[in-house]
Amino acid sequence: MIGLAMQFIFRKKALEPVKANIILLDDKSRLLWQNALSFAVLVGILVFTNWARPDVAAGAWFILYTLKWWLTGVLGLGLAAILIG
């Protein structure tokens, strides 16, 4: 209903052509592998920050849980290096 009301109120402005300049992101300064690495580091930070405590206090999952802040810190430093670079 709100969208229909706005369309009715601003119908004259909607008919005017858009005069803004369109900026295309055609910048090839970063390669695909650089974007993939940045994305992987960000996902790693999110995953290890939210890692929950496992039910069993033994095994690989518990080891990852005990190291989660160290891994997140290393990934944070990696992200800082990527952003500076």
N, C-alpha and C positions, 0 to 999 in steps of 0.2 A: 504494500500500500504506500509506503514511504517513497519507493522508487517511482511509482506511477504519479504521485503527487509532485515530486521533483521534476519529472518529465513534463508535466502539464505547466508548472510554474516557469521553468527555464526552457521552454520549447523554442523560443526565438533565438536564444544563444546556441542551442544545439544545431540549428540550421546554418549558422555562420561557419565558414571554413576555418579550420585550425590554421593559425598563422605562425605558430611556434616552429622554430627550427628543429628538424629531426636530427638527432645525433646518433649515428650508427657506431656501434662498438666494433670497429674493425681493427682494433689494436693488436698487432702480432708480437708485442714485446714479451709476452709470456708464452712459453711452450706448453703443450698439453701435459707433459709429464710434470711440469712445475705446478700446474693447477691441480693435477691428481695428487701430488705429494702434499700440497697445502690442505686439500680436502681430507686426505687420509689422516693427517696430523690432527685436524679439528675433530674428526670422528673419534680418533683414539682418545683425545682429551675427554670428550663426552662419555665415552664408554667406560674408561677407567675411573673417572670421577664418580660415576653412578654405580659402580660395582658393589653389589650387596654381599653381605657376609653369608658364606655357605653354611648349610646345616651341619656338615661334617668338618671337624677341625683338622683335616688331613687331606692330602692330595694336591693336584695341580691347581684346582680352583681356589683352594685356601691359600696357596703360595701366591697366586695372583692377587688375592684380596689383601694379603699382608704387604705386598709391594705396590699396591695401587697408587699411593701418593708419590712414591719414587718414580713410577712410570709416568704419572701425570706431570710431574715436574720436568722430567726429561723431554716429554713431548711439548711442554710449555716452552722450554729453552729452544727446542727445535723450531717451534712456531715463531719465536722471537728472532731466531737467525734467518728464517725464511722472510719475515717481514722487513728486517733490516737489509737483507740482500736484495 
